[in-house]
């Protein structure tokens, strides 16, 4: 009984933040300038994956900067360690290393020097996560806001792709982009 109590005190004494392992694996090339990068917690009982996701994003951006490119997140997945079966919490990011002038980046950056800043951006996802972490947004509010923001970013990405392929003229593209970025969030 005393051992179980001591183990509980030790586990509760550790902060609920993830610390990545010292030997971090390099990004794995998946083809077409796409990479996968995984960050794992350094301690088996850490279940918070938010810090691991931040580290994975930062490491992916640093990797791309080292190549003279910009990082575009394709997807992020995380897996929490099981409190019963153990394991190690981890976060995996799939990202593209793109040329800074690549139109594929337009969904997460300003479209042109004279264009207004879009109403939604990738940085807004981090802002929402921060509000949720500080308990200023409930779980359902956070999920709803994140869903709407991701839909808008996806719409912007699709619009850029249609313009890049020549399906939309410059005027059609600008009109559609303006409608999309000016609509109520």
Buried (B, 14 or more C-beta within 10 A) or exposed (E): EEEEEEEEEEEEEEEEEBBBEEEBEEBEEEEEBBBBBBBBBEBEBBBBBBBBBBBBBEBBBEBBEEEEBBBBBEEBEBBBBEEEEEBBBBBBBBBBBBEEEBBBBBBBBEBEEEEEEBBBBBEBBEEBBEBBEEEEBEEEEBEEBBEEBBEBBEBBBEBBBBBBEEEBEEEEBBEBBEEBBEEEE
